[in-house]
C-alpha cells in the first residue's frame, strides 16, 4: 500500500525526532522520515507519533510504500470532550478495515469506540518532498487558513451578486451571517476573493448548494433566500484574525 507519512506531537508517543529539515518540513524519528507541520512548533525533544494516511494528497507529504504485514483496529474509551487526549485501550487484529466500524462492548459491559488503525509495513520505501514541494504546501495551507465559508442574505455581498474570482469587501461582523471554515477567523470588514458562490436550496434535512443559480450582476435586493460563499481573505486583512 501507499500513503503519506506525517508526524505530530503526542504525549504518549514512543518516537523522538533526531533530525529536522526546516526547509522541507520533514523530520526523522527512528530512522523514518515524515512530514512535520510547522504550526506544531519545534519537534526536537518532544514525543511524537507517526501516522500514515492514504487521503492526504499534500505535495509536501513523505510518500511511503510497503507491504502490509499486520493491521489492528484501535479502540478507545469514550470521552465527553473531543479535544481531550485519548489513550488506546485495545488493539484488535483484523484482516480487513471497515469503513464505519461499530462500537465494541466488552464482557464487563464497558463500551469502547473505534478510532484509527495501526498498520505495520515491511519493505518500506520512502519518497521525500523537495523544498519546492514544501513551499507549495505552505502556500496551500496558508490559503486554507484564510478560506471562509459564509452563508447569509445576498445583500451582504453589496448591491450586485459578484462573479467567482471577483475581489470584494465583506463585513464579517454582520449578525446575519454564519461564518465558518477557519479555526482563527478574521473579524471586521475584510477584502478577499470569491472562490465559489451558490444558492442554498432545501434538500431534506440539509440544504443543498446550487452553483450558478444566481447569475453575477443580479441585484442582491431581489435575491430570495440565503447564498453560500467560499471566500479567501487577502493576507493583508488576515492580520485582523483573533483566536
N, C-alpha and C positions, 0 to 999 in steps of 0.2 A: 504494500500500500504506500501511497504518497500523501504527505501532508505538510503543514507548516509548523515549525517549532518556535515556541515563544517561552520566555521566562518571565516570572512575575514574583513579587515579594510574597512570602508565605511564612507565618510564624512557626509552623511545624514542618517547614521544608527541610529536606535532607541534603540539598545541594548548596555548595558555596562557590561563588564566582571567583575564578582565578585570573581572568583577563577580560578587559572591557575595551572594545574598539568603538570609541565615541563617534568616529566619522561614519561608521556603517550601522550603528545602533545594534551591535552584536556582542554578546557575552559568551564566555566559555566556562562551563561548570562540569566537572567530572569528565573532561575530555570531549564534551558535547557542546556544540555551538547552537545558540538560539537568539531570536530577536529580543531586544530589550527596549521597552517603551521609555524614552527619556523622561516622561511625566512621572515615572516611579522614583526618580532621583538616582543617587549613587548606588549601584548594585554591589559594590565591593564591601565585604564584611557583613552582609545581611543574608539570612537564609532565604533561599528561593525555591520555587518549584518549576518544573518544565511541563508544558502542555503541547500536545500535537493536535492540530485542527485541520480537517480537510475542507473547511468552509472559508478559511482565511486566504484571500487572493491578494494580499498586500504584496507589492513588488519588492518590499524590503524583507520579507519573511525568509527564514532559513528553510529551504526545502529539504525534507527528509524522506528517503525511500528505503524500505526494508521489508523483510519477510516477517509476518505476524507469527509469533511463537506461542503467545498466550493472551487472553482477553479476560478481564474481570470487570463486572458491573459494580460500581461503587454505591454504597448506601449510607445515609446519614440519619442522625436523629433530627426530627423536625425542630426548627427554631422559629419563634414568633417574628423576629426581626431579620429580614433577608440580608441586612448589612452586617450582621454578626458573623464572625468566622465559624465555620463548621468543621467538624473532625470526622474522618471516615470511621464508621462503626463496623462495616462488613465489606469484604471483598469477595464477591461471588463469581466463581469461574463460569464462563458462558462460551458457547460455540458460535453464537450469533448475537448481535446487539440489536435490541428492539428500539424502534424509533421513539415510542412512548411507553417505557417500562412502568409496570404497576408498583404500588407501594408493597413492601414486604412485611407481613405480620409474623413475628417470631412466636415460638412456643409459649413464652410468658405473656403474650399479648402486646408486647412492645411493637410499635409501628415504625418502620424505617422508610425513609423516602429516597428514591433513586437520584443519583447525581450524574456525574460523567462516567467514563470508562477508563480503565487502566490497561494500556496495551504495551506489550513487550515486543520490540522489533529486533530481529537478528539481521546480520549482513547490512548494517546501516550505511547508507551513502548520503552525505550532506552536500548541499549546494548553497553557498553563502551569497548574500547580495553584494552588489558593488556600491561604492559611495554614491553613485548617481541614482541607484535604486532607492537608497536610504533617503536621499534628498527629495525624490518624488513622493515617497511615503510620508515624509514630514509635511510636505505641502498639502497632500490629500488629507492628512489628519487635521491640519490647521483649518482647511476649508470645512471639514466635517464639524469641527468645534464651533465654527461661525454659522453653520446652517441651521435655520429655524423652520419649524412648521407652524404656520399661522392660520387660524380659522376665525372668520368673522364676517360681518356685513361688507358688501363691496365698497361702501363709501370710505372704508379705512385706507383704500388704495388711492384716493384722490378723486378727481372729477370724472376720469375715464379709466376703463379697465386697461392695464398695461399689457404689453406683449412679453412673451417669455424671452429673457435676455435683457430686458429694459432695466435701467438703474432708476430707482425711485426712493423716496423717503417715507418711512413708516413710524408712527408714534406707538412704540411698544407699551406705553403706559395707558393706552386706550382700554377702558374697562370692558369694552365689548369683545375684546379679542381673547382667544385661547392660544397661548404660545407654548410650544414645547420643542424638543429636539436637541437641546443643549443643556449640559449639566451646569453651565455658568452663563446664563443668558444675559445679553446686554440689556440696558434699561434706557428709557427716554426715547427721543427721536433719533433714528439711525438711517443711514443710507446703505443701499445694497442692491443686489441683482435678483430679479425674479427668475427662478430656475424652472418652476412648474406652477401652473395655475389651472384650477378646475372648479366646477360647481359641486357642492355636496348634495347628493340625491338620496332619498330614503331607499334602503335595500335591506329589509328585515331588521334585525336588532342593531345593525351598524350601518352608518351612511356609506355610500359609495362615491368615490371621486370620479367625475366625468370630465376628462380633459377636453379643452376646446369648446366646452358648452357655452361659454360666454366670449364672443369674439373681442379681440383687442380693439380699443377705441369706443366700445359701448359705454354710454353714460352710466356711471355707477348708481345714480339715484334711481334708475329704473330696473336694476337687477334684483330679482326676488330670491330670497334665501341666502345662506352663507356661502362664502368661497373658501377654497383650500389653496394655500400658497406655500410653496417651498422657497425660502428667502435666504440668500447668503449675504451676511452683513460685511461691509467693507472693513478691512483691517484697521483703518484709522478710527472707525467708530467702535470697534471691538474693545477699545480701551475703557469703555464705559461699563464693561462687564463686572458684575458682582456675583459672589457665590462662594 
